[in-house]
Amino acid sequence: MCFNHSMSSSKKVAVITGASSGIGAATARLLAANGFSVIAGARRTDRLTELAAKDSSIEVMPLDVTDQVSVDTFTHALAGRKIDVLINNAGGAFDAASVMDSDPEIWKKTYDVNVVGTVRMTKAITPLMKGEGHIVVMSSTAAHVAYENGGSYVAAKFAERSLANTLRLELNGTAIRVTEIAPGMVKTEEFALVRNAGDSAKAAKVYEGVAHPLTAEDIAETIRWSVMLPDHVNIDSLVVRPIAQAANHKVHRTK
């Protein structure tokens, strides 16, 4: 699978990590529908192929943000291209344990995927922006308020928020914008399932009694809006929740 250099150079180019499902895939589809050439990266190339088959504006390439060689290979394939948008979407939660019951290896995995992966991609892609572009960091409401049994994910997302804030300071004076998107309760096909080690009953309980949690498409729209604003407008941080969720710990449930 390789980059297609014949894609229109007149279109803005967006790189999206973790694009094989959920928010990443929804964002790829929406940006492509709004005139972007999209380079979608993820580990699961079979899903990427399905994504690209539906839209000729989506180019797909294998990418594991936890593997520097994979990141380097991905970036090398983009040599000579001007990248306009980087959406650091790859991430996830891998436990729902208290700190005292947690596995430090899960903490390391969570940091590597969410935080270090974002650092790897930002270092690799930002030079291809040539001083003008937009970096989007997908955090979470967990990046703003801690909650019980979410320690590894909360800590990683706080770190991602800090990373976005640091980048904004360090890139000040360039024409590169930095936006943090912080979703609340989003129901996707995999997030809660992965977090609960494949236990579908536990995963379903997360959304129990909530008629309208956010969807991947809802978050994709907030990303599209942020990156399509005039170039002098920077959305520093955007917190997005379903109306049923007033705070991380305050959710109206009908059951």
N, C-alpha and C positions, 0 to 999 in steps of 0.2 A: 504494500500500500504506500503510495508516494504522493507528493504534492504535485498538483497539476498547474504548471507554469502558464498554461494558456488561459487561465481564468482572467476575467477582465481586470485590468490594472486601474480602471477608473473608479471602481467600487472601493469603499473603505473595507479594510480587512480586520476581522475579529477572530482572535484565538480564544477558544473555550476549553478549559480542562474539565475532566469528569463529565464528558458530554454524551456518554452512552445511555443515560437514563435520567429521569427526574428533571430537576431544574436545569441541568446542563443541556439536555436534549431539547427541552422546551425553549430555552434561550436560543439555541442554534436554529431551530425552526423559525422563531419569531424574527431574529435579526436577518436571516436569509430572506424572509418575506418583506423586510423593510430595506432591501437594497444592499445589504452587506455581503461580501464574500466571507464565508465562515470556514475556519479551519478547526475542526472538532477533534479533540484528542481524548483518548481513554484507553484503559487496558483491554476492555472487551471489544475486540475488533469486529466480532460478528454483529453486535448491536450497532456499532458505528456504520457498518455496511448497510444495514437496514435504514438507518437515518439518512445516509447519503443517497440511497436509491429513490427517496421521495422528493429530493430537491437538488438540482444541479449546481446550486450556489453553495452547497455544503461539501467541503473536501474533508476527508477523514484520514487520520494518521494515528498509529499506535503510540500511546504515551503512558508511562508510569511515573508520576511526579515524585515518587519515593526513590527512584533510581536515576542517579546523575547521568549515567550513560544513555538512558532512554531520553532524558531531557536534552542532552547534547545532540543526539541523533535527530530528534524532533526539530531542534533549532537549526541544525545544519541544513535540513531540507528547506528551510525558509530563507536561506542566504540570498541576499539581493532584494528581498521583498520589504516593503514598508508596511509595518504592522501598526494599525490605528488603535485597536482595543485589545486588552488582555483581560479575560474574565477568569479569575482564580476560583473556580467552582469546586474542584476536586476536594473531597473531605468526607467527614462522617463521624458518627459516634459508635463506639464499639463495646460499650458496657452501660449498665444502669446500676452500678454498685456504689456503696458508700466508700469514702476514702479508706476507712479501716478494713473494708472487705475487698478492696480493689487489688488488681494485679498490676504491678509496676510496668510489666511488659505491654499491657494495654495502654497505659499512659504514654509509653514511648511510641507505640504505633499511632496513637491519636495525634501526638505532636508531629510525627514524621509526615503523615498524610495531610493534615490541616495546615500546620505552621511552616515546617521546613519545606514542604512541597510548594507552598506559595512563595517562599523565599527563592527556591531554585528557579521557578518559572519567571518570577519577576526579574531576577538577575539575568536570565537568558533572553527574555523577550524585550525588555525595556530598551536596550541599545538599538533594536530594530525599529523602534518608534522614531528614532532620529530627532529627539527633542520635542516631539509633539504627538500626543496620544492620550489614552485613558486606561488606567489600571483599576479594575473592579475587584474588591476582596469580598467574598461571600463569608460573612460571619454568622451571627445568630443573635436572638435576644439573650441567649446564654452568654454573649460577650459583654452584656450590660448589667445583668443581675445574676448572681449565683443562686443555685437551688440544690436541694439535697439529692443525693444519689446521681449527680451529674458531674462529679468533680473533674474527671479526665477531659470531658468535652467542654465544660465551662472554662477550665484553665486554658485549653487550646484556643478556644474562640476569643477569650480575653486577649490572648497573645496575638491573634490575627487582627483584632481591632487595634491593638497597640502598634502592630506592624504598619497598618494603613495610616495611622496618625503620624508615625515616624517618617514614612515615605513622603507624605504630604509636605512635611517640613523640609526634608532633604531635597525634594524635587522643586521646591519653591524657586521661582525664577525661570523655570522651563515652562513649556506649554503642555506639560503632562498633568492631567487631572487624576485624582485618586478618590475613589468612592467606596465606602463600606456599605453593603446591603445586609441588614440584620433581620431575617425573617423570624416570626414566631411559629405558631403551630401550622406546619405545612404537611398535608397528607400526600406522600408520594408512595410509589409501589414498594420501596425498599428501606427507607431510612429507619423506621421503627422496627422493622423486621431484623435488620442487621444489628441494631442496638440491643435487641433482646435475643440475640443468638439464634435467630430463626424461629422463635416461638411466636406463632401467628396469633395465639390467644392474647398474649401479653402485648403484642404490637397493636392489636385491634382495640385493646383497653385504653390506649393513649388517646384515641379519638372518640371513645364511647360517649354518646349523648351530645356530640357537637355536630350539628346538622351541616354546617358549612365551614370546615377548616379551609385554610388557604390551599391553593393548588400550585403545582409547578408552573403552570401558565400565568398565574397571578404574579409570581416572583419574576418570571421572565419579562413581564410587562414593566415592572419597576426598573429592571436593568435596561431595557430598551429605552425607556423614558430618560434615564440618567445619561446614557451614552449619546443620545440624539439631541440633547439640549445644546444651545449655542456654546461654542468652544470656550467662552470666557466664564461660563457658569459651572461651578463645581458643587455637586451634592456631596458634602463631607460624609454624612451618615444618614441612612434611611432605615428606620425601624418600621416593620410591617407586620401587623397581626390580623387575624380574623376578628370580627366584631365580638365574637363570644369570648375572646381572651383579652381581659383588661390588663393582665400582668402575667408573668410566667406561672405564678402560683394561683391566679384567679381566673378560672375558666367556667363559664356558665354551661352546664350540662342539663339536658332535658330529661335524663333518666335518673 
